[in-house]
Amino acid sequence: MNKHLTALVIKFIVIGLVSVIILPIFGRFSSGQAVLTALVLTLIAYLFGDLGVLPRYGNVTAVIVDAITAALVIGVADWTFNGVITLNATGWVLALVLLAVGEWFFHRYLAAAPVQVGGEPGEKTTE
């Protein structure tokens, strides 16, 4: 399987588990809305945080950027689906902390199994 696809599947599983558990319990997300939010967050965070920020600025900065991205995507999704922000403070803290921890380990995985991020093979990796 393509390294990007493998990385995306792993990232989606982590984000999806957190989203499907936390968002419906602490906010007014349906399971489907939580999965859709996880899918959008996975794609945005992978393209921006993992392929853009991580190779240039390292794991700590990428985790911070991923947490900010998660907060924005979850907030926009909540507003879009419900017309207001329904996720309570406990839900926000749990979701963002769990996602940040998951991202920390995901970035370590990317460093161990580098994914091509440059334009040409061998040009640049997440190492």
C-alpha positions in Angstrom: 0.0 0.0 0.0 1.2 3.5 -0.8 2.9 5.2 2.2 0.6 8.2 2.0 -2.5 6.0 2.0 -1.2 3.9 4.9 -0.4 7.1 6.9 -3.8 8.6 6.1 -5.6 5.4 7.2 -3.7 5.3 10.5 -4.3 9.0 11.1 -8.0 8.6 10.3 -8.4 5.7 12.7 -6.9 7.7 15.6 -8.9 10.9 14.8 -12.0 8.8 14.1 -11.9 7.0 17.4 -11.5 10.2 19.4 -14.2 11.9 17.3 -16.8 9.2 17.4 -16.4 8.7 21.2 -16.0 12.3 22.4 -18.0 14.5 20.0 -21.4 12.7 20.5 -21.0 12.4 24.2 -19.9 15.9 25.0 -21.6 17.7 22.1 -24.6 17.3 19.8 -22.8 15.4 17.0 -24.4 12.3 15.5 -22.0 9.4 14.8 -22.1 10.2 11.1 -21.3 13.9 11.7 -18.4 12.8 14.0 -17.1 10.5 11.2 -17.4 13.3 8.6 -15.6 15.7 10.9 -12.9 13.2 11.5 -12.4 12.7 7.7 -12.2 16.4 7.0 -9.8 16.9 10.0 -7.7 14.0 8.8 -7.2 15.4 5.3 -6.6 19.0 6.4 -4.2 18.0 9.3 -2.3 15.6 7.1 -1.8 18.0 4.2 -1.0 21.1 6.4 0.5 19.7 9.6 2.2 16.4 8.6 3.4 17.3 5.1 3.9 21.0 5.6 4.8 21.8 9.2 6.3 18.6 10.6 9.3 18.2 8.2 10.2 21.9 8.6 9.6 22.6 12.3 9.6 19.3 14.1 7.2 17.3 16.2 6.3 19.8 19.0 5.4 22.5 16.6 3.4 20.1 14.4 1.5 18.8 17.4 0.6 22.4 18.3 -0.5 23.2 14.8 -2.5 19.9 14.6 -4.3 20.8 17.9 -5.2 24.3 16.6 -6.3 22.8 13.3 -8.5 20.2 15.2 -10.0 23.0 17.3 -10.9 25.0 14.2 -12.3 22.1 12.3 -14.3 20.7 15.2 -15.6 24.2 16.0 -16.6 24.9 12.3 -18.2 21.4 12.1 -20.2 21.9 15.3 -21.4 25.3 14.1 -22.3 23.9 10.7 -24.2 20.9 12.0 -25.8 22.5 15.0 -25.9 26.3 14.4 -24.1 26.9 17.7 -21.1 25.4 19.5 -22.5 22.5 21.5 -19.2 20.8 22.6 -18.7 21.5 26.3 -15.4 22.4 27.9 -14.7 18.8 29.0 -15.3 17.6 25.5 -12.9 20.2 24.0 -10.1 19.4 26.5 -10.5 15.6 26.1 -10.7 15.8 22.3 -7.7 18.1 21.9 -5.5 16.3 24.5 -6.3 12.9 23.1 -5.7 14.1 19.5 -2.4 15.8 20.5 -1.2 12.6 22.1 -2.2 10.6 19.1 -0.5 13.1 16.8 2.7 12.9 18.8 2.9 9.1 18.3 1.7 9.4 14.7 4.6 11.8 13.9 7.1 9.4 15.5 5.6 6.7 13.1 6.1 9.1 10.2 9.8 9.6 11.2 10.3 5.9 11.4 8.6 5.2 8.0 9.3 8.4 6.1 6.6 9.6 3.7 7.6 11.5 0.6 6.8 15.2 1.0 8.8 16.8 -1.8 8.2 17.0 -5.5 10.8 14.4 -6.5 11.5 11.0 -5.1 14.2 11.3 -2.4 14.0 15.1 -2.3 12.6 15.5 1.2 11.1 13.3 3.8 9.8 13.6 7.4 13.1 12.4 8.8 
